Amino acid sequence: MSDRSLRGMRLGAQSLESEAGVEPAARQRVEYRTEDGEQVFVTFSVEADVPATWTSKTGKEAFLVSGEKPAETEGKPVRTHWDMLRERRSLEELEETYKIQLNKLRASRGEEVDA
């Protein structure tokens, strides 16, 4: 049985097909630039729709160099968790809940609890 084993082969690690005659997909390199001048280059397929903005690795918004700055849309502001919480509870209720939870935490740690 050992004479049938594939010695010296890394099964699954390498493809046994050659790359002869294979052409990669056509690509385009697009340049974006942030407000402070940082350049960002992104490679897209030629067939892909290129977005007008791109978020750089530093988290800044970069704009397409060859295009116009996109017009800002006047939409509803994003509702945060705090906004949704404030719709259900008043500040007094939240303060009371905070004190109760803080006392539970202190009690579990064996610290002095406020009355």
C-alpha positions as CSV (number, residue, x, y, z in Angstrom):
1,M,0.0,0.0,0.0
2,S,2.9,2.4,0.7
3,D,4.1,1.9,-2.8
4,R,1.0,3.6,-4.1
5,S,1.2,6.8,-2.1
6,L,2.0,10.0,-3.8
7,R,5.4,10.8,-2.4
8,G,6.6,14.4,-2.7
9,M,3.2,15.8,-3.7
10,R,1.6,18.6,-1.7
11,L,-2.0,17.6,-2.3
12,G,-4.3,20.5,-2.5
13,A,-1.5,23.1,-2.0
14,Q,-0.7,23.5,-5.7
15,S,-2.8,23.3,-8.8
16,L,-1.7,20.8,-11.4
17,E,-3.1,22.9,-14.2
18,S,-0.7,25.2,-16.1
19,E,-1.4,28.8,-16.6
20,A,-0.5,28.7,-20.3
21,G,-3.1,30.4,-22.4
22,V,-5.0,31.9,-19.5
23,E,-5.7,35.6,-19.6
24,P,-6.6,37.5,-16.5
25,A,-9.7,39.8,-16.5
26,A,-9.2,43.3,-17.8
27,R,-8.6,45.8,-15.0
28,Q,-8.4,49.5,-14.5
29,R,-6.6,51.4,-11.8
30,V,-8.6,54.3,-10.3
31,E,-7.2,57.1,-8.3
32,Y,-9.0,58.7,-5.3
33,R,-7.8,61.6,-3.2
34,T,-8.8,62.7,0.3
35,E,-9.4,66.3,1.4
36,D,-5.8,66.5,2.8
37,G,-4.2,65.2,-0.4
38,E,-3.7,61.5,0.5
39,Q,-3.8,59.4,-2.7
40,V,-5.6,56.1,-2.8
41,F,-5.3,53.7,-5.7
42,V,-7.9,51.0,-6.2
43,T,-8.1,48.3,-8.9
44,F,-11.4,47.5,-10.4
45,S,-12.6,45.3,-13.3
46,V,-13.1,47.2,-16.5
47,E,-16.8,46.1,-16.4
48,A,-17.4,47.3,-12.8
49,D,-19.1,50.6,-11.9
50,V,-16.6,52.8,-10.2
51,P,-17.9,54.5,-7.1
52,A,-17.5,58.3,-6.7
53,T,-16.2,58.0,-3.2
54,W,-13.9,55.4,-1.4
55,T,-12.9,55.1,2.2
56,S,-9.2,55.0,2.6
57,K,-7.3,52.8,5.0
58,T,-7.0,55.7,7.4
59,G,-10.8,56.0,7.5
60,K,-11.0,59.2,5.6
61,E,-13.4,59.7,2.6
62,A,-11.6,59.9,-0.7
63,F,-13.1,61.3,-3.9
64,L,-12.6,60.2,-7.5
65,V,-9.9,62.3,-9.1
66,S,-11.3,62.2,-12.6
67,G,-14.9,62.9,-11.4
68,E,-16.9,65.5,-9.7
69,K,-17.5,65.6,-6.0
70,P,-20.9,63.9,-5.3
71,A,-23.7,66.2,-4.2
72,E,-24.6,65.8,-0.6
73,T,-28.1,64.4,-0.2
74,E,-30.4,65.9,2.3
75,G,-31.7,62.8,3.9
76,K,-32.9,61.9,7.4
77,P,-30.1,61.8,9.9
78,V,-29.1,58.3,11.1
79,R,-30.9,57.3,14.2
80,T,-28.4,56.1,16.8
81,H,-29.0,53.7,19.7
82,W,-29.2,56.7,22.1
83,D,-31.9,58.4,19.9
84,M,-34.0,55.3,20.0
85,L,-33.5,54.9,23.7
86,R,-34.5,58.5,24.4
87,E,-37.8,57.9,22.5
88,R,-38.7,55.2,25.1
89,R,-37.3,56.6,28.3
90,S,-36.9,60.0,30.0
91,L,-33.6,61.1,31.4
92,E,-34.9,60.6,34.9
93,E,-35.8,56.9,34.1
94,L,-32.5,56.4,32.6
95,E,-30.7,57.9,35.6
96,E,-32.7,55.6,37.9
97,T,-31.9,52.5,35.9
98,Y,-28.2,53.5,35.8
99,K,-28.1,53.7,39.6
100,I,-29.8,50.4,40.0
101,Q,-27.4,48.6,37.6
102,L,-24.4,50.3,39.2
103,N,-25.5,49.1,42.6
104,K,-25.9,45.6,41.3
105,L,-22.4,45.7,39.9
106,R,-20.9,47.0,43.1
107,A,-22.7,44.4,45.1
108,S,-21.4,41.6,42.9
109,R,-17.9,42.9,43.4
110,G,-18.4,43.1,47.2
111,E,-18.1,46.9,47.3
112,E,-20.2,49.3,49.3
113,V,-23.6,49.9,47.8
114,D,-25.4,53.3,47.9
115,A,-28.8,53.2,49.5
